[in-house]
Amino acid sequence: MEAPAYHIPVMLEESVSALSLRDGGVYVDVTMGGGGHTREILRRMGPTSRLFGFDQDSDAIANIPHDSRFTFVLSNFRFLRHWMDYYGIARIDGLLADLGVSSHHFDESSRGFTFRSDAPLDMRMNRRAKRSAATFLMTAGADEIATVLRNYGELRNAGRMAAAIVRARATAPIGTTGQLMDILAPFTKRDREKKDMARAFQALRIEVNDEMGALRDMLAAATDLLAPGGRLVVLTYHSLEDRMVKNFIRSGNAAGRQEKDFYGNLIAPLSAVNTHVITPSAEETERNPRSRSAKLRVAEKTESNGKTS
């Protein structure tokens, strides 16, 4: 039986084309994963260009392409600025981010990212990190757990779910995905059970990996590092991350605050390239159902002073 693909790259043609590659440019793929986007960028970019690929999961090491123009960085993309400084890169000409969880993480049941199999309740993208989902659920207070389930999973029963988790852990440790499902099941409706479970697992994954904080840090660094005319290309998979990306493109910050300079000019470091969000074609969603929720946003760095009238 053929092993499942590590990850099928989403909107490969659209996202790589959006980078507007040129020879001599410096590019970054901050979510290398299975290397699908990375290899396509390498195939299209010129002989004097450079590409840096980030991934915090050591499993991605097996997918490193052998190309002298490529440098792999085993790190969370929130440290983008640090690593560019380390390699002496002051400006980049394009950055691609394919956010969310790779097919590999869902298919590797031992990682605990999915409720579809009973496994250790882990969810760490970086297995060197100390805090797993199980650790969080065993140490956080009911209010904190409820906030995570409500804010990152948009679950209406977040408070009751959190209270049930705290009651259950007083009797026995919550160490597996199956145990967590048993605790949450009474608070899900039969016709929404899978959707609510998916939202609960998404919420815990986002919290354990500080995905929103990491995304904010990366977008701020990318906005500063991009050379005028450089492209920011981001694939999002849920409303929270998509909203943050949209805010950065519109205003240069995560909150979406529109700031003005001394003369009243709007400070807008980025300019949207696609006025309407790009979504996968019907053919792609049929071929790769996990692409259904994907949204592609593309922005370009404005003049170095970042001002528009």
Contacts in CASP RR format, 6 or more apart in sequence:
PFRMAT RR
TARGET T0000
AUTHOR 0000-0000-0000
METHOD contacts of the structure
MODEL  1
MEAPAYHIPVMLEESVSALSLRDGGVYVDVTMGGGGHTREILRRMGPTSR
LFGFDQDSDAIANIPHDSRFTFVLSNFRFLRHWMDYYGIARIDGLLADLG
VSSHHFDESSRGFTFRSDAPLDMRMNRRAKRSAATFLMTAGADEIATVLR
NYGELRNAGRMAAAIVRARATAPIGTTGQLMDILAPFTKRDREKKDMARA
FQALRIEVNDEMGALRDMLAAATDLLAPGGRLVVLTYHSLEDRMVKNFIR
SGNAAGRQEKDFYGNLIAPLSAVNTHVITPSAEETERNPRSRSAKLRVAE
KTESNGKTS
4 103 0 8 1.000
4 107 0 8 1.000
5 103 0 8 1.000
6 33 0 8 1.000
6 34 0 8 1.000
6 35 0 8 1.000
6 63 0 8 1.000
6 102 0 8 1.000
6 103 0 8 1.000
6 104 0 8 1.000
7 33 0 8 1.000
7 34 0 8 1.000
7 35 0 8 1.000
7 36 0 8 1.000
7 102 0 8 1.000
7 103 0 8 1.000
7 104 0 8 1.000
8 103 0 8 1.000
8 288 0 8 1.000
8 290 0 8 1.000
8 291 0 8 1.000
9 15 0 8 1.000
9 35 0 8 1.000
9 36 0 8 1.000
9 37 0 8 1.000
9 40 0 8 1.000
9 98 0 8 1.000
10 98 0 8 1.000
10 235 0 8 1.000
10 280 0 8 1.000
10 284 0 8 1.000
10 288 0 8 1.000
10 290 0 8 1.000
10 291 0 8 1.000
10 294 0 8 1.000
11 235 0 8 1.000
11 278 0 8 1.000
11 280 0 8 1.000
11 284 0 8 1.000
11 291 0 8 1.000
11 294 0 8 1.000
11 296 0 8 1.000
12 36 0 8 1.000
12 37 0 8 1.000
12 40 0 8 1.000
14 278 0 8 1.000
14 296 0 8 1.000
15 37 0 8 1.000
15 96 0 8 1.000
15 98 0 8 1.000
15 233 0 8 1.000
15 235 0 8 1.000
15 296 0 8 1.000
16 37 0 8 1.000
16 40 0 8 1.000
16 41 0 8 1.000
16 44 0 8 1.000
16 96 0 8 1.000
18 231 0 8 1.000
18 233 0 8 1.000
18 273 0 8 1.000
18 274 0 8 1.000
18 296 0 8 1.000
18 298 0 8 1.000
19 27 0 8 1.000
19 41 0 8 1.000
19 94 0 8 1.000
19 96 0 8 1.000
19 231 0 8 1.000
19 233 0 8 1.000
20 230 0 8 1.000
20 231 0 8 1.000
21 27 0 8 1.000
21 41 0 8 1.000
21 44 0 8 1.000
21 45 0 8 1.000
21 46 0 8 1.000
21 49 0 8 1.000
22 49 0 8 1.000
22 93 0 8 1.000
23 45 0 8 1.000
23 46 0 8 1.000
23 47 0 8 1.000
23 48 0 8 1.000
23 49 0 8 1.000
24 46 0 8 1.000
24 48 0 8 1.000
24 49 0 8 1.000
24 50 0 8 1.000
24 93 0 8 1.000
25 45 0 8 1.000
25 48 0 8 1.000
25 49 0 8 1.000
25 50 0 8 1.000
25 93 0 8 1.000
26 49 0 8 1.000
26 50 0 8 1.000
26 51 0 8 1.000
26 52 0 8 1.000
26 89 0 8 1.000
26 91 0 8 1.000
26 92 0 8 1.000
26 93 0 8 1.000
26 94 0 8 1.000
27 41 0 8 1.000
27 45 0 8 1.000
27 49 0 8 1.000
27 50 0 8 1.000
27 51 0 8 1.000
27 52 0 8 1.000
27 92 0 8 1.000
27 93 0 8 1.000
27 94 0 8 1.000
27 95 0 8 1.000
27 96 0 8 1.000
28 51 0 8 1.000
28 52 0 8 1.000
28 53 0 8 1.000
28 54 0 8 1.000
28 80 0 8 1.000
28 84 0 8 1.000
28 92 0 8 1.000
28 94 0 8 1.000
28 95 0 8 1.000
28 96 0 8 1.000
28 222 0 8 1.000
29 35 0 8 1.000
29 37 0 8 1.000
29 38 0 8 1.000
29 41 0 8 1.000
29 51 0 8 1.000
29 52 0 8 1.000
29 53 0 8 1.000
29 54 0 8 1.000
29 95 0 8 1.000
29 96 0 8 1.000
29 97 0 8 1.000
30 53 0 8 1.000
30 54 0 8 1.000
30 77 0 8 1.000
30 80 0 8 1.000
30 95 0 8 1.000
30 96 0 8 1.000
30 97 0 8 1.000
30 218 0 8 1.000
31 37 0 8 1.000
31 54 0 8 1.000
31 55 0 8 1.000
31 77 0 8 1.000
31 96 0 8 1.000
31 97 0 8 1.000
31 98 0 8 1.000
31 99 0 8 1.000
31 100 0 8 1.000
32 38 0 8 1.000
32 53 0 8 1.000
32 54 0 8 1.000
32 55 0 8 1.000
32 60 0 8 1.000
32 63 0 8 1.000
32 64 0 8 1.000
32 72 0 8 1.000
33 55 0 8 1.000
33 57 0 8 1.000
33 60 0 8 1.000
33 63 0 8 1.000
33 102 0 8 1.000
33 104 0 8 1.000
34 60 0 8 1.000
34 63 0 8 1.000
34 102 0 8 1.000
34 104 0 8 1.000
35 60 0 8 1.000
35 63 0 8 1.000
35 65 0 8 1.000
37 96 0 8 1.000
37 98 0 8 1.000
38 51 0 8 1.000
38 53 0 8 1.000
38 63 0 8 1.000
38 65 0 8 1.000
38 70 0 8 1.000
39 65 0 8 1.000
41 51 0 8 1.000
41 96 0 8 1.000
42 51 0 8 1.000
42 65 0 8 1.000
42 67 0 8 1.000
42 69 0 8 1.000
42 70 0 8 1.000
45 51 0 8 1.000
45 69 0 8 1.000
46 69 0 8 1.000
47 69 0 8 1.000
49 69 0 8 1.000
50 69 0 8 1.000
50 70 0 8 1.000
50 71 0 8 1.000
51 67 0 8 1.000
51 69 0 8 1.000
51 70 0 8 1.000
51 71 0 8 1.000
52 70 0 8 1.000
52 71 0 8 1.000
52 72 0 8 1.000
52 73 0 8 1.000
52 83 0 8 1.000
52 84 0 8 1.000
52 87 0 8 1.000
52 89 0 8 1.000
53 70 0 8 1.000
53 71 0 8 1.000
53 72 0 8 1.000
53 73 0 8 1.000
54 73 0 8 1.000
54 75 0 8 1.000
54 76 0 8 1.000
54 77 0 8 1.000
54 80 0 8 1.000
54 83 0 8 1.000
55 72 0 8 1.000
55 73 0 8 1.000
55 74 0 8 1.000
55 75 0 8 1.000
56 74 0 8 1.000
56 75 0 8 1.000
56 76 0 8 1.000
56 77 0 8 1.000
56 125 0 8 1.000
56 126 0 8 1.000
57 105 0 8 1.000
57 125 0 8 1.000
57 126 0 8 1.000
57 127 0 8 1.000
58 74 0 8 1.000
58 127 0 8 1.000
58 128 0 8 1.000
59 104 0 8 1.000
59 108 0 8 1.000
60 74 0 8 1.000
61 72 0 8 1.000
61 74 0 8 1.000
64 70 0 8 1.000
64 72 0 8 1.000
71 87 0 8 1.000
73 83 0 8 1.000
75 83 0 8 1.000
76 125 0 8 1.000
76 126 0 8 1.000
76 214 0 8 1.000
77 97 0 8 1.000
77 214 0 8 1.000
77 218 0 8 1.000
78 213 0 8 1.000
78 214 0 8 1.000
78 215 0 8 1.000
78 217 0 8 1.000
78 218 0 8 1.000
78 221 0 8 1.000
79 217 0 8 1.000
80 217 0 8 1.000
80 218 0 8 1.000
80 221 0 8 1.000
80 222 0 8 1.000
80 225 0 8 1.000
81 221 0 8 1.000
81 224 0 8 1.000
81 225 0 8 1.000
84 90 0 8 1.000
84 92 0 8 1.000
84 221 0 8 1.000
84 225 0 8 1.000
89 225 0 8 1.000
90 225 0 8 1.000
91 225 0 8 1.000
91 226 0 8 1.000
91 227 0 8 1.000
92 222 0 8 1.000
92 225 0 8 1.000
92 226 0 8 1.000
92 227 0 8 1.000
92 230 0 8 1.000
93 226 0 8 1.000
93 227 0 8 1.000
93 229 0 8 1.000
93 230 0 8 1.000
93 231 0 8 1.000
94 226 0 8 1.000
94 230 0 8 1.000
94 231 0 8 1.000
94 232 0 8 1.000
94 233 0 8 1.000
95 222 0 8 1.000
95 225 0 8 1.000
95 226 0 8 1.000
95 231 0 8 1.000
95 232 0 8 1.000
95 233 0 8 1.000
96 233 0 8 1.000
96 234 0 8 1.000
97 218 0 8 1.000
97 233 0 8 1.000
97 234 0 8 1.000
97 235 0 8 1.000
98 235 0 8 1.000
99 211 0 8 1.000
99 215 0 8 1.000
99 234 0 8 1.000
99 235 0 8 1.000
99 236 0 8 1.000
99 237 0 8 1.000
99 241 0 8 1.000
100 211 0 8 1.000
100 236 0 8 1.000
100 237 0 8 1.000
100 238 0 8 1.000
100 241 0 8 1.000
101 113 0 8 1.000
101 205 0 8 1.000
103 290 0 8 1.000
105 111 0 8 1.000
105 113 0 8 1.000
105 125 0 8 1.000
106 113 0 8 1.000
106 114 0 8 1.000
106 290 0 8 1.000
109 116 0 8 1.000
109 117 0 8 1.000
109 119 0 8 1.000
110 119 0 8 1.000
110 120 0 8 1.000
110 122 0 8 1.000
111 119 0 8 1.000
111 122 0 8 1.000
111 123 0 8 1.000
111 124 0 8 1.000
112 119 0 8 1.000
112 120 0 8 1.000
112 121 0 8 1.000
112 122 0 8 1.000
112 123 0 8 1.000
112 133 0 8 1.000
112 177 0 8 1.000
113 122 0 8 1.000
113 123 0 8 1.000
113 201 0 8 1.000
113 205 0 8 1.000
114 177 0 8 1.000
114 201 0 8 1.000
115 177 0 8 1.000
115 178 0 8 1.000
115 180 0 8 1.000
115 181 0 8 1.000
115 197 0 8 1.000
115 198 0 8 1.000
115 200 0 8 1.000
115 201 0 8 1.000
117 177 0 8 1.000
118 176 0 8 1.000
118 177 0 8 1.000
118 178 0 8 1.000
119 176 0 8 1.000
119 177 0 8 1.000
120 132 0 8 1.000
120 134 0 8 1.000
120 175 0 8 1.000
120 176 0 8 1.000
120 177 0 8 1.000
121 132 0 8 1.000
121 133 0 8 1.000
121 134 0 8 1.000
121 137 0 8 1.000
121 174 0 8 1.000
121 175 0 8 1.000
121 176 0 8 1.000
121 177 0 8 1.000
121 179 0 8 1.000
121 180 0 8 1.000
122 132 0 8 1.000
122 133 0 8 1.000
122 134 0 8 1.000
123 132 0 8 1.000
123 133 0 8 1.000
123 201 0 8 1.000
123 204 0 8 1.000
123 205 0 8 1.000
123 208 0 8 1.000
123 209 0 8 1.000
124 131 0 8 1.000
124 132 0 8 1.000
124 133 0 8 1.000
124 208 0 8 1.000
124 209 0 8 1.000
125 209 0 8 1.000
126 209 0 8 1.000
129 208 0 8 1.000
129 209 0 8 1.000
131 208 0 8 1.000
132 208 0 8 1.000
133 204 0 8 1.000
133 205 0 8 1.000
133 208 0 8 1.000
134 173 0 8 1.000
134 174 0 8 1.000
134 175 0 8 1.000
136 145 0 8 1.000
136 204 0 8 1.000
136 207 0 8 1.000
136 208 0 8 1.000
137 145 0 8 1.000
137 165 0 8 1.000
137 169 0 8 1.000
137 174 0 8 1.000
137 180 0 8 1.000
137 204 0 8 1.000
138 169 0 8 1.000
138 173 0 8 1.000
138 174 0 8 1.000
140 148 0 8 1.000
141 162 0 8 1.000
141 166 0 8 1.000
142 159 0 8 1.000
142 162 0 8 1.000
142 163 0 8 1.000
142 165 0 8 1.000
142 166 0 8 1.000
143 162 0 8 1.000
145 161 0 8 1.000
145 162 0 8 1.000
145 165 0 8 1.000
145 166 0 8 1.000
146 158 0 8 1.000
146 159 0 8 1.000
146 161 0 8 1.000
146 162 0 8 1.000
146 163 0 8 1.000
147 158 0 8 1.000
148 203 0 8 1.000
148 204 0 8 1.000
148 206 0 8 1.000
148 207 0 8 1.000
149 155 0 8 1.000
149 158 0 8 1.000
149 159 0 8 1.000
149 161 0 8 1.000
149 162 0 8 1.000
149 200 0 8 1.000
149 203 0 8 1.000
149 204 0 8 1.000
150 158 0 8 1.000
150 159 0 8 1.000
151 203 0 8 1.000
151 240 0 8 1.000
152 202 0 8 1.000
152 203 0 8 1.000
152 204 0 8 1.000
152 206 0 8 1.000
152 207 0 8 1.000
152 212 0 8 1.000
152 240 0 8 1.000
153 199 0 8 1.000
153 200 0 8 1.000
153 202 0 8 1.000
153 203 0 8 1.000
153 206 0 8 1.000
154 199 0 8 1.000
155 161 0 8 1.000
155 196 0 8 1.000
155 199 0 8 1.000
155 200 0 8 1.000
155 203 0 8 1.000
157 187 0 8 1.000
157 188 0 8 1.000
160 187 0 8 1.000
161 183 0 8 1.000
161 184 0 8 1.000
161 187 0 8 1.000
161 200 0 8 1.000
164 183 0 8 1.000
164 184 0 8 1.000
164 186 0 8 1.000
164 187 0 8 1.000
165 174 0 8 1.000
165 180 0 8 1.000
165 183 0 8 1.000
168 174 0 8 1.000
168 179 0 8 1.000
168 183 0 8 1.000
172 179 0 8 1.000
174 180 0 8 1.000
174 183 0 8 1.000
177 201 0 8 1.000
180 200 0 8 1.000
181 197 0 8 1.000
184 196 0 8 1.000
184 197 0 8 1.000
184 200 0 8 1.000
185 193 0 8 1.000
187 196 0 8 1.000
188 196 0 8 1.000
188 197 0 8 1.000
189 196 0 8 1.000
202 238 0 8 1.000
205 211 0 8 1.000
206 212 0 8 1.000
206 240 0 8 1.000
211 241 0 8 1.000
212 240 0 8 1.000
212 241 0 8 1.000
212 244 0 8 1.000
215 241 0 8 1.000
215 244 0 8 1.000
215 245 0 8 1.000
216 244 0 8 1.000
216 254 0 8 1.000
219 232 0 8 1.000
219 244 0 8 1.000
219 245 0 8 1.000
219 248 0 8 1.000
219 254 0 8 1.000
220 248 0 8 1.000
220 253 0 8 1.000
220 254 0 8 1.000
222 232 0 8 1.000
223 232 0 8 1.000
223 248 0 8 1.000
223 252 0 8 1.000
223 269 0 8 1.000
223 270 0 8 1.000
223 301 0 8 1.000
224 269 0 8 1.000
226 232 0 8 1.000
226 270 0 8 1.000
226 301 0 8 1.000
227 301 0 8 1.000
228 301 0 8 1.000
228 302 0 8 1.000
228 303 0 8 1.000
228 304 0 8 1.000
229 300 0 8 1.000
229 301 0 8 1.000
229 302 0 8 1.000
230 300 0 8 1.000
230 301 0 8 1.000
231 273 0 8 1.000
231 298 0 8 1.000
231 299 0 8 1.000
231 300 0 8 1.000
231 301 0 8 1.000
232 249 0 8 1.000
232 270 0 8 1.000
232 298 0 8 1.000
232 299 0 8 1.000
232 300 0 8 1.000
232 301 0 8 1.000
233 296 0 8 1.000
233 297 0 8 1.000
233 298 0 8 1.000
234 245 0 8 1.000
234 296 0 8 1.000
234 297 0 8 1.000
234 298 0 8 1.000
235 294 0 8 1.000
235 295 0 8 1.000
235 296 0 8 1.000
236 242 0 8 1.000
236 245 0 8 1.000
236 294 0 8 1.000
236 295 0 8 1.000
236 297 0 8 1.000
237 293 0 8 1.000
237 294 0 8 1.000
237 295 0 8 1.000
238 293 0 8 1.000
242 277 0 8 1.000
242 295 0 8 1.000
242 297 0 8 1.000
244 254 0 8 1.000
245 297 0 8 1.000
246 297 0 8 1.000
247 253 0 8 1.000
247 254 0 8 1.000
247 255 0 8 1.000
247 256 0 8 1.000
248 254 0 8 1.000
248 256 0 8 1.000
248 270 0 8 1.000
248 299 0 8 1.000
249 270 0 8 1.000
249 271 0 8 1.000
249 272 0 8 1.000
249 297 0 8 1.000
249 299 0 8 1.000
250 256 0 8 1.000
250 258 0 8 1.000
250 268 0 8 1.000
250 272 0 8 1.000
251 257 0 8 1.000
251 258 0 8 1.000
251 259 0 8 1.000
251 267 0 8 1.000
251 268 0 8 1.000
252 267 0 8 1.000
252 268 0 8 1.000
252 269 0 8 1.000
252 270 0 8 1.000
253 259 0 8 1.000
258 266 0 8 1.000
258 268 0 8 1.000
259 266 0 8 1.000
259 267 0 8 1.000
260 266 0 8 1.000
260 267 0 8 1.000
261 267 0 8 1.000
261 307 0 8 1.000
265 307 0 8 1.000
265 308 0 8 1.000
265 309 0 8 1.000
266 307 0 8 1.000
266 308 0 8 1.000
266 309 0 8 1.000
267 306 0 8 1.000
267 307 0 8 1.000
268 302 0 8 1.000
268 306 0 8 1.000
268 307 0 8 1.000
268 308 0 8 1.000
269 301 0 8 1.000
269 302 0 8 1.000
269 306 0 8 1.000
270 299 0 8 1.000
270 300 0 8 1.000
270 301 0 8 1.000
270 302 0 8 1.000
271 299 0 8 1.000
271 300 0 8 1.000
271 301 0 8 1.000
271 302 0 8 1.000
271 308 0 8 1.000
272 297 0 8 1.000
272 298 0 8 1.000
272 299 0 8 1.000
273 298 0 8 1.000
273 299 0 8 1.000
273 300 0 8 1.000
274 296 0 8 1.000
274 297 0 8 1.000
274 298 0 8 1.000
277 295 0 8 1.000
277 296 0 8 1.000
277 297 0 8 1.000
278 295 0 8 1.000
278 296 0 8 1.000
278 297 0 8 1.000
278 298 0 8 1.000
279 294 0 8 1.000
279 295 0 8 1.000
279 296 0 8 1.000
280 288 0 8 1.000
280 291 0 8 1.000
280 292 0 8 1.000
280 294 0 8 1.000
284 291 0 8 1.000
285 291 0 8 1.000
285 292 0 8 1.000
302 308 0 8 1.000
END
